[in-house]
């Protein structure tokens, strides 16, 4: 590996370490109760290195948001590439979100709990972010293809995904007695029955 590649790899690792620490702290303490010194202490990355990669705490928050929007986009891309029908796409998206929630609860806590507009005023609310728009598009495609009966597209999207998002919230809040996957079959049957043509 060339020295340029090693340097680039090192920069990437430092950036990811900072983002991982910020994710943990933002999820645990909230954005406003987390300081750059907190991120320094948690990450082990020096203040100078943090400011070399990010101009301020808001830029760290934006990079985190972008990273996880992209992560969700990748999940949806893979599902759309594998499953042409909307029913399977919707089903697999919910399963993927449940798996992500159980595997990386801090990611989902940051994406769903944080009030991003309070510290990133130009960012749309998370329910208007690209992954959630794409989830609505999957439902709209289902209506066009005759898999989902005609109705208001927002009502249809909430009928399919709203219960799942509420269960994710329950999981993050520690309300559920079992894993998300234990609830999936019954939840999915009811969600799909509410919209199918």
Order of alpha helices (4+ residues) and beta strands (2+ residues): alpha-alpha-alpha-alpha-alpha-alpha-alpha-alpha-alpha-alpha
